[in-house]
Amino acid sequence: MRPFRPATQRVLVDLVALPDTHVAIVSGRSARDARRLVNVKGVWVLGNHGIEVARPNAPPAVRRDVAQYASQIAAAVDRCLSIADATPGRHRRGQAVDAERALSTRRSEYRPRALGARRGHRATSSDFA
């Protein structure tokens, strides 16, 4: 996803300025990344298809009703990556890592090496900042 075009940003700015109006963007990316691409103050951003919520002027947070499923989601990510590893072709791993990262409450819970080492992807600390 590329940054929003200036014309789109202007429309969002106008919408945010309306009384009794909340503007929200839902993205499959992390809320932090989506907020950077939207680049409009006052917009709510829902990242990872709604797993994360970033209120205007606040850091992203995992929804409480979703956080309780972190271990099940991590197990599902592992199963999906195993299937992808057994399937010829190129696969996008970032989405699975983003979902698991969003649900992790501590940096030590991120598993970049376990998730990224397969198929030669080398995860660095900047991937998980």
C-alpha positions as a Markdown table, in Angstrom:
| # | Residue | x | y | z |
|---|---|---|---|---|
| 1 | Met | 0.0 | 0.0 | 0.0 |
| 2 | Arg | 1.4 | 3.4 | -0.9 |
| 3 | Pro | 0.7 | 6.6 | 1.0 |
| 4 | Phe | -2.6 | 8.2 | 0.5 |
| 5 | Arg | -2.7 | 10.7 | -2.3 |
| 6 | Pro | -2.9 | 14.4 | -1.2 |
| 7 | Ala | -6.4 | 14.7 | -2.6 |
| 8 | Thr | -7.6 | 11.8 | -0.5 |
| 9 | Gln | -5.9 | 13.2 | 2.5 |
| 10 | Arg | -7.6 | 16.5 | 2.0 |
| 11 | Val | -11.0 | 14.7 | 1.9 |
| 12 | Leu | -10.2 | 12.9 | 5.2 |
| 13 | Val | -9.1 | 16.2 | 6.8 |
| 14 | Asp | -12.4 | 17.8 | 5.8 |
| 15 | Leu | -14.3 | 14.8 | 7.2 |
| 16 | Val | -12.4 | 14.8 | 10.5 |
| 17 | Ala | -13.3 | 18.5 | 10.9 |
| 18 | Leu | -17.1 | 17.8 | 10.7 |
| 19 | Pro | -19.0 | 17.9 | 14.0 |
| 20 | Asp | -20.0 | 14.5 | 15.5 |
| 21 | Thr | -18.0 | 12.6 | 12.9 |
| 22 | His | -15.4 | 9.9 | 13.4 |
| 23 | Val | -13.3 | 8.8 | 10.5 |
| 24 | Ala | -11.8 | 5.3 | 10.6 |
| 25 | Ile | -9.5 | 3.4 | 8.2 |
| 26 | Val | -9.4 | -0.4 | 8.3 |
| 27 | Ser | -6.3 | -2.0 | 6.9 |
| 28 | Gly | -4.7 | -5.4 | 6.7 |
| 29 | Arg | -1.4 | -3.8 | 7.7 |
| 30 | Ser | -0.3 | -3.1 | 11.2 |
| 31 | Ala | -2.0 | 0.0 | 12.7 |
| 32 | Arg | 1.3 | 1.8 | 13.0 |
| 33 | Asp | 2.1 | 1.2 | 9.3 |
| 34 | Ala | -1.4 | 2.2 | 8.2 |
| 35 | Arg | -1.3 | 5.3 | 10.2 |
| 36 | Arg | 1.9 | 6.3 | 8.6 |
| 37 | Leu | 0.4 | 5.8 | 5.1 |
| 38 | Val | -2.8 | 7.7 | 5.9 |
| 39 | Asn | -0.9 | 10.5 | 7.5 |
| 40 | Val | -4.0 | 12.5 | 8.7 |
| 41 | Lys | -4.4 | 13.6 | 12.3 |
| 42 | Gly | -7.7 | 12.7 | 14.0 |
| 43 | Val | -8.3 | 9.5 | 12.0 |
| 44 | Trp | -9.0 | 6.2 | 13.8 |
| 45 | Val | -6.9 | 3.4 | 12.4 |
| 46 | Leu | -7.8 | -0.3 | 12.7 |
| 47 | Gly | -4.8 | -2.5 | 11.8 |
| 48 | Asn | -4.5 | -6.2 | 11.0 |
| 49 | His | -8.1 | -6.3 | 9.8 |
| 50 | Gly | -9.3 | -5.0 | 13.2 |
| 51 | Ile | -7.0 | -6.8 | 15.6 |
| 52 | Glu | -5.4 | -3.4 | 16.5 |
| 53 | Val | -7.1 | -0.1 | 17.2 |
| 54 | Ala | -5.3 | 3.2 | 17.2 |
| 55 | Arg | -7.4 | 6.0 | 18.5 |
| 56 | Pro | -6.5 | 9.5 | 17.2 |
| 57 | Asn | -3.3 | 10.7 | 18.8 |
| 58 | Ala | -2.8 | 7.4 | 20.7 |
| 59 | Pro | -0.6 | 4.4 | 20.2 |
| 60 | Pro | -2.1 | 1.2 | 18.7 |
| 61 | Ala | -3.5 | -1.4 | 21.1 |
| 62 | Val | -4.8 | -4.9 | 20.6 |
| 63 | Arg | -8.5 | -5.2 | 21.2 |
| 64 | Arg | -9.1 | -6.9 | 24.6 |
| 65 | Asp | -11.6 | -9.3 | 23.1 |
| 66 | Val | -9.1 | -10.5 | 20.6 |
| 67 | Ala | -6.0 | -10.6 | 22.8 |
| 68 | Gln | -7.4 | -13.7 | 24.7 |
| 69 | Tyr | -6.9 | -15.7 | 21.5 |
| 70 | Ala | -3.2 | -14.9 | 21.1 |
| 71 | Ser | -2.0 | -18.5 | 21.6 |
| 72 | Gln | -4.5 | -19.9 | 19.2 |
| 73 | Ile | -3.6 | -17.4 | 16.6 |
| 74 | Ala | 0.1 | -18.1 | 17.0 |
| 75 | Ala | -0.6 | -21.9 | 16.6 |
| 76 | Ala | -2.6 | -21.1 | 13.4 |
| 77 | Val | 0.2 | -19.0 | 12.0 |
| 78 | Asp | 2.6 | -21.8 | 12.6 |
| 79 | Arg | 0.3 | -24.3 | 10.8 |
| 80 | Cys | -0.1 | -21.9 | 7.9 |
| 81 | Leu | 3.6 | -21.3 | 7.6 |
| 82 | Ser | 4.2 | -25.1 | 7.6 |
| 83 | Ile | 1.8 | -25.5 | 4.8 |
| 84 | Ala | 3.4 | -22.6 | 2.9 |
| 85 | Asp | 6.8 | -24.1 | 3.3 |
| 86 | Ala | 5.6 | -27.4 | 1.8 |
| 87 | Thr | 4.0 | -25.6 | -1.2 |
| 88 | Pro | 6.2 | -24.6 | -4.2 |
| 89 | Gly | 6.2 | -20.9 | -5.1 |
| 90 | Arg | 6.7 | -17.6 | -3.4 |
| 91 | His | 4.6 | -16.7 | -0.3 |
| 92 | Arg | 4.0 | -13.5 | 1.7 |
| 93 | Arg | 5.1 | -14.0 | 5.2 |
| 94 | Gly | 4.8 | -10.4 | 6.6 |
| 95 | Gln | 1.1 | -10.6 | 7.2 |
| 96 | Ala | 1.3 | -13.7 | 9.4 |
| 97 | Val | 4.1 | -12.1 | 11.4 |
| 98 | Asp | 2.2 | -8.8 | 11.7 |
| 99 | Ala | -0.8 | -10.6 | 13.1 |
| 100 | Glu | 1.2 | -12.5 | 15.7 |
| 101 | Arg | 3.3 | -9.4 | 16.5 |
| 102 | Ala | 0.2 | -7.4 | 17.2 |
| 103 | Leu | -1.0 | -10.0 | 19.6 |
| 104 | Ser | 2.3 | -10.2 | 21.5 |
| 105 | Thr | 2.4 | -8.1 | 24.6 |
| 106 | Arg | 6.2 | -8.2 | 25.1 |
| 107 | Arg | 9.0 | -8.0 | 22.6 |
| 108 | Ser | 10.4 | -11.3 | 23.8 |
| 109 | Glu | 7.2 | -13.0 | 22.6 |
| 110 | Tyr | 7.9 | -12.1 | 19.0 |
| 111 | Arg | 9.3 | -15.0 | 17.2 |
| 112 | Pro | 11.1 | -13.5 | 14.1 |
| 113 | Arg | 13.6 | -16.2 | 13.8 |
| 114 | Ala | 11.1 | -19.1 | 14.0 |
| 115 | Leu | 8.7 | -17.4 | 11.6 |
| 116 | Gly | 11.2 | -15.8 | 9.3 |
| 117 | Ala | 14.1 | -18.2 | 9.0 |
| 118 | Arg | 12.1 | -20.5 | 6.8 |
| 119 | Arg | 12.7 | -20.0 | 3.1 |
| 120 | Gly | 15.7 | -17.8 | 3.8 |
| 121 | His | 13.9 | -14.7 | 5.1 |
| 122 | Arg | 16.1 | -13.0 | 7.6 |
| 123 | Ala | 14.2 | -11.0 | 10.2 |
| 124 | Thr | 16.0 | -8.1 | 11.9 |
| 125 | Ser | 15.0 | -6.1 | 15.0 |
| 126 | Ser | 13.8 | -3.3 | 12.7 |
| 127 | Asp | 11.2 | -5.7 | 11.3 |
| 128 | Phe | 9.7 | -5.8 | 14.8 |
| 129 | Ala | 10.1 | -2.3 | 16.1 |
